[in-house]
Amino acid sequence: MLKILVKKELKQILLQSFMRNRKAGKNGKKTRSGKGMILVWAFLILYLIGIFAWVSWMAGKMLFAVPELGWLYYMLLGGGAILFGALGSVFTTYASLYLAKDNDLLLSMPIPLRDIILSRLMGVYLMGLFYSGAISLPAMVVGLIQKGFSLPRLAGGLVWIGAISLIVLALSALLGWVVARISLKLKNKSFLIVLLSLAFLGLYYVVYFRMMNRLPELMEKLMRYGQSVQSKLNPLYLFGRMGEGDWLAMLLWLAALALVLWLIWLLLRHSFLAVATASAGGRKAVYREKAARQGSASAALLRKEWYRFSSSAAYMLNCGLGLLFLLAFGVYLLVKGGEIFGILGQLSFLRADPGILPVLICAVCCAMGTMADITAPSVSLEGKTLWQLKTLPVSAWQILQAKLNLQVLLCVGPTLFCTAAAAATVPATLAQRLLIVASSLLFMLLMALLGLALGLKMPNLNWSNENQPIKQSAAVTLTILTGMGLALAMGGLYFLLRKWLVATAYLSLTALLLLAADAALFLWLRNSGTRRLEALN
Amino acid sequence: MLRINHLTKRYGDKLAVDDLSLHIAPGEIYGFIGHNGAGKTTTLRSVVGVLAFDAGTVTVDGLDLKSDPLGCKARLAYIPDNPDLYEFMTGIKYLNFIADVYGVSAGDRAARIKELAERLELTADLAQPISAYSHGMKQKLAVIAAWIHRPRLILMDEPFVGLDPKAAHLLKQMMREHCDRGGAIFFSTHVLEVAEKLCDKVAIIKQGRLIRSGTMEEVRGDDSLEEVFLELEG
């Protein structure tokens, strides 16, 4: 039975990622493999592996140079892999485990509860493995290349990768359980889940990066005191040693993980039925008649999009994280910007071309916003309720506009704040400051338009839990990757073109190109996009 | 009120609705019966604009669905077989959303929500999220949403499924009242007794083709509707 359920979960994940249908929006019988999608995913995997292989190579060059510090390489990259893996799966565990639409159906069938939970966990595990593996796999290969191949090192590396994926699973499952306990008591839990998840991630982030900041101090101590420091950091040391092929470290870590996972399993198994079958918790809201104001159809559609967004923690966390990044980066620039730009200004190559900083800060502001992709899953999220929009006296364009407007309205404030902070602190001319703000705003508009266009090109209306369109869809992945690629190109191309273009001209050209791309996508949505929406069913 | 001429709808090679023509006049409750997969839902979904059809014309209150879809949709309401509503809204937010889209004034909507919710005994649950509703409660909410803008034509797909006997009785009353005010109703059902008692006219569809239609007397003659249906299906 477990095999069948796991197969179903895998099929669902694969269908979301690689299959398209002839009749848009209907995964299932009429699907066909999308070669384009396979290429996109291959590109995505290579892109991620390439970036992290480079990071691993640099870290290896530094840490493998000292024979005693090999374990630190595996410890630090392993920590990064856990952070990345947790980012990829921790936000979605609650919905994947407890909110799947076929929970009732499966529970009514003669299937052991254990098999249902395990099959759901398999989906969570695979997401964690995909994200953590993007760092741990190249890190292991780089380790083998730089330290030299040996069988224990290969075995250690593989066990290390497996252990990382299990740690991610444990963290995700634990947070899923905590969220589930809270959700049993609360009615409006979306914002609380968002806060809880961010706090969890923030805590991990703070611990990990504090450790990174203390790296030089740690290395100095290691060199001075040798083994004594290693014993103080025993679990972390052993974690690193596992990657190096230390059999004892592998054994101890796997035993500890087995124990932790078993305890988490007991927790999940104990609570699963109560959570998965619970209706909304808390007291029943009492209806009090209130005078409603009449609004326009467009305003009603926009409100509906807002309700959709704000009712789902997974949607807010996965597609609205960019808003927080923008705000946080804006605050950071206001607090530390002057100091940082002052230090950077002393670097000779920046003194030679002061235009580099305005261009780079503009690219970084854009990169911060790429995690805001609210429009990308919004068409798919209509799911089985699409009939509603199609029978209302509203045009397809009004529907698309509402989706677009929500992202634009939510992004415009944080983008303005972040870019205004950047423009106020970066050493630049007035024109450059204005161009930083204008280009970033045009970039944010492009992200909204692109997300919506990709959402229409690759819709999935048949999902069993909302994480599938929000997290596992090609539209969302492609939107984020394209945004990151564009932000990277925005910063990188200046170094190639600065012989011919000064920074102001480069930023002006960037703004013009973004404006052209915005206009092109807008026209596509207005014409082909509306036709695509009308054809969906 | 609703004129369907030579409606044809294909799913790939499969002909789901084959050259179907029907006319529903103001004041009529028109029943639509047929076995599972006969083409009832496809016909209804084509008429309300959810599905694009391959050939034929549909006019609602004199307006052509293809050339003036929004005008047609403003005049009709549709309740699908499975009321998949916006579960992230509360009942009252959903009704206000529908009222805004159809341009129902604040005063009218307040009066209609009060009247309809009290009638269907849903008032106490309007502040609840729709995700907490049972199937029957969702069906009741869909009925209120369909009635809230006083449409000329209401199309329903198996509207009595999930309703308790009292609510089903109320819905039948509401259907009759709507038609007495000059509106029209076109609905599909498998419950032949309901169709027999409630409908002014009935159409029987088999494998996408209309095999009989007319007033109840014309269709059934001296037999019961069940006997006629079974004979035609056989």
Interface residues (C-beta under 8 A of the other chain):
Chain A: K187 S279 A280 K284 A285 V286 Y287 R288 E289 A291 A292 R293 Q294 G295 S296 A297 A299 A300 L301 R303 K304 Y307 R308 S311 S312 G383 K384 T385 W387 Q388 K390 T391 L392 P393 V394 S395 E534 A535 N537
Chain B: R45 V48 G49 V50 L51 A52 L70 G71 K73 A74 L76 A77 Y78 P80 N82 D84 L85 Y86 F88 M89 T90 G91 I92 K93 N96 F97 I98 A99 D100 V101 Y102 G103 V104 S105 A106 R109 A110 K114 T123 A124 D125 L126 A127 Q128 P129 S131 A132
